[in-house]
């Protein structure tokens, strides 16, 4: 939802839900998420699924969502959970990788360098709109875009943005790779070109 509307409250809610998911469903011994939570009716056994069926498995979706959340928030804690999941399910996935194709989407996110992009500008500024729309329209799974008028609204959800500010009244863009940032730019076209062609 955050990536659709760039409302910081949605990113905060995602973090809250992820933390609750970890508390209720995480297997503290072997890793991975159970199908039923700790607060559910007591079952003879608690199942964990990694193989996708007609729908992706819960663990595959959780891994993908947590990997994305780590990129958006800058919190390595979520990435560490995903790494624990990879270890937990390694043998099963190694034997039948085609059975867990959605998990491969998470592997693609965490196995390649990521780019965290912070775009600060006025929603009515044509340059800001052009940049945000350009990034959203492209298929850039390695790019996590944070967009706001100023980082004040992002600080709770993505603390790594604390040192980034809009300069003057112009849209200001920070492009980071694995949370190491280049100098800011206010050249919207150059920033878009860099993201769309730097593969």
Buried (B, 14 or more C-beta within 10 A) or exposed (E): EBBEEBBBEBBBBBBEEBEEBBEBBBBEEEBBBBBBBEEEEEEEEBEBBBBBEEEBBBBBBBBBBBBBBBBBBBBEBBBEBBBBBBEBBEEBBEEEEEBBEBBBBBBEBBEEEBBBBBBBBBEEBEBBBBBBEBBBEEEBEBBBBBBBBBBEBBEEBBEBBEEBBBEEEBBBBBBBBEEEBEEBBBBBEEBBEBBBEEE
